[in-house]
Amino acid sequence: MNAILLLSLVLLFSQAAPVGALLEGSLVKLGTREPVRGRILLTKTDGSLNDSRTAVADDNGKFVIGNILPGNYRLFADGENYVRAEYGSAIALASGQEMRNVVVTMTPTGVTVGRVLNRPGDPLTNIYVRALKPAYRQGERSFTAVRQAQLYFISVAPYDLPRIESQTYIVPTPPCLDCRGEGQAEMSLVRLLATGDFIDPRAVEGAVSLPVYFPGTTDPATARPIVLEAGTMFNAGDFIAVATRGVTVRGRIIDYLNGQMVAGASIQLDTRPRASGSVSLRSVRPDPNNPGAFEIAGLVPGSYILTSKLGDDLAATTALEVRDRDIENLDIVLRPLFKVTGRLAGGNVAGLTQTRILLQPQLGGIMTPQSAVVQLDGTFTISSVVAGDYRIAMAGAPKSWYMKTARLGTTDVLDRVVRLEGEPKSHLEVLISGNGATLDVIVRDDQQRPVPQAMVILAAAKSLALTATTDPSGRAHMEGIVPGAYKVFAPGNREGEGIWQDPDVLGLYENRGLEIRFTEGGNQNVELTVISE
């Protein structure tokens, strides 16, 4: 009897245990069949880091990963002097499946060279030069550093930045990455000379160095990307360092109830948009001799966000535009954090317990979206909301679902900015539908060949663009599309994380897209030709 039971258990587990899958492929250089040696990362789309597998592509570019659990995966590759690449679409592996001949195209990086000079034309040393890659959040451009070089005390002071991707920005930054021209210290002249320490002249002069972007502008909005072809060298020319007088901001933290100054509140300063190479996040010290007052010295002209909090109950966020003059008597008024309640309606909301309703702050900075999970009865409560401007968004819903309407009392807040000063008197009513439209696209080149790993952009006038990437057959699929008019196109340039959320970038392609209209639950099938630059 025991033997029969043991045999039954063995058969049961042998049937239930999945058979590992196998993935085999190669890395090749862009535009050739030349093999590339590199590193491989295979990670589950809905798993944790423990579900990841790694491998090495050998000198022939070949790699093999075995004993893979069934599931959907993303495949990444990285090689020395190559841009990190991702296989064009998610890879679905079944139990025991053998997937072979997977080809990942690797793009060679380039090198950027140039010089940094002062106004008289003398080379500068001890300067950091960074390559910045644009990233976008809610249509606002910011920068992320991807490479850095430092110019030490040498005679000619050239710089070179290896392994640069195309469409990045170059910016030299001050020698001291966090110099602010504030604070004080005492040191004897003997000790100063003995240690070799020096006093930065900006601390005496009150001057600060401005970041200079290619092709020589101090305004991030007018910075131009370098066009760096794969595997080439780009001469960025000479950068002329720019110094200006540091601006000082003085102000008070005020309680909204009595208008009195508040001591003990934290203050943080954030640049807007963030730009690597400048102070992106900085704590502000209050004035110890005047509780509730603060002073920020050594600021360069630009857009900033000031955020102040007192405990877990009071907070405020204020936009700050710094020009060439000091700012006095800036009041930050602390208000209570509040909650926003609402209800989700439409369809079987009881099955949408993973869905979240978000309030996305439009000011940006260190503020993060506040959200709440939808309950079984469709209600939700968003807590700890700071007074400010927000957009309503939904996350975590099945792909076919979309928001049809969103109303706060009698106000339509769908795809609009809503100002919240305190807890609303009305509930936020969100109507959703699981009958979103779908789009199927095939992308071809000018010789009618399918284009894998091509970006497909679906853009509407009132909302952020939707994106998808074509699979090895040049096909892409989108769902959960809100009914309305759109333009769809396949640009050749994919650089910049979220770059297609920038209205100015989309405007460059406005007349090159295919006009398309969706009805609720409708489907469109289109063929696109990839746009060559």
N, C-alpha and C positions, 0 to 999 in steps of 0.2 A: 504493500500500500504506500509506504514511504517512498519507494523507488518510483512509483507511478506519479506521485505528487511532485517529486524532484524533477522528473522528466518533463512534466507539464509546465513547471516554472521556467525551466531552461528554454523550452520551445516558445513560451510567452515572451520572455525577454529578448530572445534572438529575433523574434518577429518585430518587436517594438523598437529595437535599437536601430537608428538610421545608419546607413552605410556612407562613409565619408566620400565627398566629391573630390574631383581633381581639376585644377586649373593650370593650364600651360600656355605660355606666350613668349613674346619677345619685345625688346625695346629697340626702336630704330630712330636714326637721326632724321629730322624734318627734311622732306624733299628728296631723300635718298633711301637706300636699303642698308646703309651702314649701321652695324650693330652698336649699341650703347651699353656699357656696363653701368649698373646702378642698383638702387635699393627699391624694394617693392613693399607696399603696405596694402593689405586687404582687410577691410573693416566692415562689419555689419551695419546696415543703414539704420536699424532699430535696436542695436545692441550697445554694449559697453566696451571699454578698452580691453576687457578680458576676452572679447569675441574677435579680436584682431589677430591677423597672422602676418608674418613678415617673411621675406625671401630676398635673395640676391640674384640679379641678372649677371651671368658670367661674361667673359670676354666676347662671346658670340651673341650677347644680348638675350640669351635664353633664360627663362625662369620656370620653375615648377613648384606648385603648392598642392600638397596632398592632404587627405584626411580632413576635408573641410565639412563642417556641419551644414545641412541644408539651410537656405535662407537667401536674402537679398543683400548684396555686397557692393561696396565702392572700391575701386582699384586705383591706387596712387603710385607714382614712380618718381624717383629723384636720382639725379646723377651729377657727378662733379662737372661744373661748368655747363649745366643744363637747367632750364626752368622746371620746377616741379610740375608734373603733368597728371591728369586724371583721365581714365578711360571714359569714353563718351557717354555711357549710360550705366545704370545700375545693372549688376550681373545677378541673375536669378539662378541659383544652383539647387538642383533636386538631389535627393539621396542617391548616391552611386553614380551621378552624372560625371562625364568627362568632357570638359570644355577645353578645346585646343585652338591654337593659331590666333590667340588674342594678341593684337598688335597695339602697342602704345607709342605714339609719336612724340619724340623728345625735341624740344626747341633749344638750340644753343643760346647761352647768355652772351652778352657783349661787354665791352669795357668803355668807360667814359673817362676822359682825361681833361685837364684844364689847369688854370692857375687862379689864386686869390691874391688880389693886390689892394693896397690902400689908395687913398686919393692921389698922392703924388706919383703913384705907379710902382711903388716898391713892393716886392713880394712879402706876404704875411706868413707867419709860422704859428704853430700851436693852435691851429684852426681845425675845427671839425667840418667835414663835408659829408652830406648825407644824400642818398638817393631815396626819394619818397614816392610811394605808390598811392594813387588816389583811392579812397574808399567813400562810400555814400551811405548815409542813413537818413531815411525820410526825405530824399532829394537834396540833402545838404552835403557838400563835399568836405572831406577832411583828408589828412595825410597820415600814412603809416610808413615808418622807416624800414627799408629793405636792405640797405647796405650803408656802411659808414667807413670813412677814412679820416685819419688825423694827420695834419701837417706839423711835423716836429721842427726843431730848430735846425733847419738846413738852409743852404744858401739860395737856392732857386725856388723852393716851395711849390713844386708842382703837386698835383694829386692824381690818383687814378682809382677808380671804383670798378673792381672786377665783378663778374657774375651779375650783371644788371639786366632785368627784363625790359622789353620795349615799353614805350609809353609811360616812363616814370619821370619824376621831376628831380632836379638837382638843387640843393640849397646849402650854401656854407653857413655855419652858425658860429656864435661867439666862442672864444677859447674856453671860457668858463660857462658850462651848460646851465648853471643856476645862479649866475651873477645878478644881483638885484639892486646893488648900490644902497643897501640898508644895513642896519646894525652897527655895532662899534666894537673895537678891540684895542687893547693897549700893549705895546711891545717896545722894549728899549732898542735904540739904534744899534748897540753892540750885538744884541741877540739877533736882530733882523739881518745884519751883515753876516753874522756867523752861520746862520741857518740857510742863507740864500733865498729866504722867502721874499716876496715882493708885494707891494701894494698895487692892486689894479688901479690905474689912473682914473677909471670910471667911477671908483668909489669916492674920489675927490671931486671930479668934474661933474658928477651926477649924470654921466652919459651912459647910454646902453647901445649895444650893437643890434642892428636889425637883421633878421634873416633875409638873405637875398636869393630870390628864386630865378631859375633860368627863364628868360634870357637876360636877366639883370634887373628885375623888378622886386620891390619890397612888398608888393600887394599880392597875397596868395590868389586873389580872384583873377589876376591877369597873368599868373604863371602859365607857361606853356610846357607841354611835355616834350621830352627829347624823343626823336624818332630813331630808335636804335634797332637796326636790322639784326636778325639772328646771327650771332657769331662775329659781329663787326665791332670796330672801335669808333667812338664818337668824340670829337673834340668840342667840348663845351665852351672853349675860349676863356677869356679872362672875366672873373667876377671882381667887382669893385666893392670893397667893404663900406658899409654905411653906418654911421653912428648918429645918434640923436639924443636929445636931453630926455632923461627918464621922467615919466609923468607920475605924480603922486595923487592918490585918491584918499580922501579923508571923509569919514562918515560916522553914522550912529546906528545902533540896533534899537528899534523902537517896539514897545508893546502896543498892539492895535487897540487895546481896551482903554488905556489911560494916557497914551502918548508919551509915556516916560521911557527913559533909556533902560535897557536890560543888560545886566552883567551876566557873564558866564556862558554866553552863546558861542557856538563854534561858527567859524566863517571859512569858506573855501572859495577860491577863485579858479575858474576854468576858462581856457580860451575857446572861442567859437568862430569858425570850426577849429577843432584840434589840429595842430600842425607840429609834427615831430621836429625838434630842433628849437622849440621855444618851451616856456614853462606851461605845460598843459594842465596840471593840477597842483594847487598850492594852498597850503593852510595859511591863514592870516592870523598874526598875533594881535590880540586886543591891546589897547593902551592901558598899561597897569596903573597909570596915574589918573585915568578917567574912565571908570567902568562903564561899558556900553559903547565906548568909542573905539574906532579902529583907524589904522593908517596903512596904506599899501604903497610902497615906493618902488621906483625903477621899472615902471611899466612901459612897454613899447606901444605905439598906436595900434589899435585893433579892436576887435569885438570880444567881449568877455561876458561871463556869467558869474554872478555872486550868489552863493547859496549859504544860508544861515539856518542853524537849528538850535533849539533849546530843549534838551531832554527828548522825550518821545511825543510831545504834544504840540509844540510850536515850530513853525518853519516858514521860510520865504525864499523866493528865487527872483533875482532882478537882473535884467539885461543891462550891460554897461558898455558904452561906446567911448573909447579913449582916443583923443586926438592929440594936439600938441600943447595943451594947457592942463594944469592941475585941476582936479575936480574937488570941490569943497561941499560940505554939508549934504552928503548923500545919505538919505535915510532908507534903511531896510526895515520894513514893518513886518514883524512876526505875527502870523495868524494861526489859529488852531488847525491841526490836521482834521480832515472830515471824511465821511464815507459817502459813496454813491450806490444806491440800491437800484435794482432793475429786474426785468423779467425777459426771458427768451421765449418766443412763441413761433409756431409754425412747424408742422410735422411732429415726429415722435421725439420730443426734447428729452424724454427720459433716457433715451439711448445716446445722449450727447454729454455724458458726465465727464468726458475728457476735454470738453470745450471750455475755453476761457474767453472772457470779455476783457479787453484791455483799454486803458486810457493812456495814449501815447503823448508824452509832453512835447510841445512844439518848440520850446525854448532850448531843449537839448541839455548840454553840459553833463553834470554828473547825475542828473535826474534819470531814473529808469522808469519804464512803463509800470503802472500799477495794474493789477489784474485780479480776477476772481474766477473760481471754477463754478460752472453752472450746476445747480443742484437738480435732484430728480424732478422737482416740481417746476423747473425752469427759472427759478429765482437765482440771483447772485448779489453779492455785496462786496464792493471794492473799498478797502479800508486804507487809511493813512494817505489820503490824497492831499497834495499841496496846492494851494491856490495858483491858478495859471491857465494857460491855453492848452487844449487837448484835442486829439482826434480819437474817434471810437474805432476799435478794430476787434477782430475775432481770430482766435488761434486754436489749434487742436481739433477742429471739426474735420469730419471726413472730406476728402478732396472735392466731392461733388456739391458741397454746401457753400452757400454764400449769404451775405446780409442783403435783404431786400430793402428794408427800411430801418431807421433808427431815429427815435423821437424822444426828446426830453421835454415833457409836457406837450406844448403845442409847437415846439421848435424842431425843425428837421435838422438833425446833426449827422446824417450820413454823408461821408466824404466832405465834411466841413469842419472848420475849427470852432470849438465851443469854449467859451470863457467860463471857468468855475471859480467863484470867489469864496464859496462855502458850500455846505451841504444843500443840494437842490431840494426844493419843495416837492418836486414831482419825481416819479420813478423814470428810469431810462428803459424805454420799451424797444426791444430789438426783434424784428420779424425776419426769420431766416427761411431759406428754401433749400431742399436737397436736389433741386432740379436745375443745377447750373448747366450752362452750355459747354460744349467740348470742341476742341480743335485738333485736327490731325494734319501734320505738315511733313512734306518731304523737301529737303534742300539739295539743290544741284549746283554745280559750278557752270562756267560758261561753255563747257564741253558736254553738258548734260550728265556728268558723273555725280553720284551721290556724295555728299560731303559729311563725313562723320565729325562728331565733336563740334558742330557748328552751333552758335548761339542763335536762338529764335526769340524775337522780342514781340510782345503783343502790348501795344500802348493805347491807352484811352486818355481823353482830355482831362477827366476829373479824378483819376486815381493813378497810383503807382503802376509801373509797367510790370507785366508778368513775363517770366523768362523760362526757357526750357533748352535742353541740349540734345542734339540729335544723336541717335545710336549709330552703330557701324553701318547701317543701311541708309543713313541720312534722314531717318524719320524721327519725329518728336510728337508728343501728345500733351495736351493741356486740358484740364477739366475744372469745374467749379467757376466758370467764367460768368461774370455778371452780364445780363443782356444789355446790348447797346452797340454803339459804333466804335470801331477800333482800326488801327493800322498795324499790319504785321510785316516784319522784315527780318532778314538774316544778315547782320553786319559781319564783315570780315574781321574786325577788331574786337577782341574779347577782353581787353585789358581793363583793369580797375574794378574792384569788388563793388557790385551794385551800381556801376557807372550809369546804367540805363534808367536809374531812378532820378537822374539829373535832367530837368526839363530842357536846359540849354543843349545838352548832348542829344537828346531826342529830337530837338528842333533841327539838327543838322541832317537828319534822315527823314524829316517830315514828308518831303516830296518824293521819297524813294520807296515808301512802303505801299503795300497792297491794302486798299480799303476793304473792310469786311464788317458785316453786321450780324449780331447774334440775337436770337430769340430764346426765351426760356426753354431749356431742354433741347435746344437745337444743336446740330453738329455741322461743322464746316471742314471740308477737305481742300487744301490748297497746296500748290507747288511754288517754291520760291527759288530764285537764283541768288546765290550768296553775293553780297555787295563787295566789290573789290575797291580798295582805297585808291 
